[in-house]
């Protein structure tokens, strides 16, 4: 049987294989490090091969662009609710499967070097496998419920991995922060899903797509509400403003985890969800504009924070937030293609940069501040080269991957008439080029720090970086404006328009990128401008940026006053009113028991007395009020 | 003119009431089970007086009240026989006839 066809038909194996690896490692290979890592890599590699087959299958069957290939089984059903599980394969899913399995496999190979000698080695590979499984399950979901299940699993895995060094306070805190922040978003998403189920009676993507347009015409306000509720999930998961705070802290996990979270799994899940629910946003223009402006603002906001950060992974983390903002903005302006394209190229170069950063940190035994690094280029030529490639890619220098995808976003933003967002995004591109090259110039060029004794990483860390670096260079070529049946032909929503090259957009972004790199070179490379003096000159702006606009502090303040205050109030209600009612009920019962036990003395004379006085009472009532009421009292008569 | 009014229904009823109250009082305050039974006898006799008085003054033509009182006497005799037997049996078992100690009913 044809392998491509086989893969298409059995795409459900792709998430299943890493899960099998997870079970094997967790229960059988707990104390066998070599076997555990080999198992993880082999199973994930097999998933990668199947994904390649799926991509090939998609390429052989262009009809799958419009008509997704669905296989599903009924999971359970009851009147009015039927839940299925299955696989939903279209070009977007195929692209995601490819990217996720590729990055996951590379990260696993890299981890065999990076995690060498770590006491939790097998645990780490078990988590990685589960992480890959959750993300892949999310990718092929046929309905929102299945997606939500894996969505939560992704959240769980990120929690486990961010808190991997559980003996460290900061790691525990970061894990909790990530879990709780994204949970706030998940709550909105869950509400949105419930709204959809109630109004449409289904959560299947295909059925929703059929029913949505008519419904949107009838209830425009409701559909906007649903769209925004659904989008709150991605705001949390994909680190959009204002729920971005967990993402920079997520670097507390080991570097390979950061690579996986930031490039291919957790944060991409949010973008992917919006892409999957694109029909919903398409019929709800207000919600879509909301997505666009949140995304655009996030891109700019995070970039402005990244300008002044000093820790290498923190800079990269804010750049991820910023790039995710780009992707959301692209979805918001209505271009599925541009968003997915940037998602793909970003996965390549961001994973590459996190792995390179990990390599540098590994060599320096955890020195995180880039100003304490300096001159790594000489001792770590490969890592430095990879980091430069990644930087050029994210900065948007042609012909690196990031240039093409970012350009497509800029172009689409402009074409759809969002001039304000276009300007914001261009400024962001300039800042991106600046802060990324700042990091490279400071950490990898310049004077060597005599306290550091770095050494180049072993081959099993170099190799995966090499693969990703190659893709960061050429990965964007599938989507150039001159590619006739390129990325946009496959991954799209609605009619296909072959994009033309807009020289003003292209030229503008290149000029901004070069200017950004040049400025960084002038300050940090050639030291034409003193950076300390610049910082003090910028004053309040510098402080705002360096302290991340005090968002964390604001949250803390809100936490202390509003949340804690409400909690205290609710606690009082709980103790005094809820518990008070229950306790009162119990006390009342006890009191009634104490009183009533006096009638059960066992003393004959007491019984006789009660009997007698009851007779007297009945007689008195009979005498005063007549027969009927006495009969009613003792329960007889009519 | 008689110095005293002829004995009427009211006198009988007052007598019955007094007798009944004495019996009731006896039942309420006596500690001895046999005295209790005696109190009950008083109350039954109070009822008998009422029955016969009503028979005589309200429905002289019938014997209902008299027959009824004979029934009461028979039943009372049987009851005392059983009651005494019980009391004796309890006494053998517990060496007491004080009703304060006879509170097993609540267990």
Contacts between the chains, C-beta under 8 A, distances in Angstrom:
chain1	res1	chain2	res2	distance
A	600	B	106	5.0
A	601	B	103	6.3
A	601	B	106	6.2
A	602	B	102	7.8
A	602	B	103	3.1
A	602	B	104	6.3
A	602	B	105	4.3
A	602	B	106	3.3
A	602	B	107	7.1
A	603	B	99	7.0
A	603	B	100	6.9
A	603	B	103	5.5
A	604	B	36	7.5
A	604	B	99	5.2
A	604	B	102	6.6
A	604	B	105	7.5
A	605	B	27	7.0
A	605	B	28	5.7
A	605	B	29	8.0
A	605	B	99	6.3
A	607	B	105	8.0
A	608	B	27	5.9
A	608	B	28	6.8
A	609	B	28	6.2
A	612	B	24	6.7
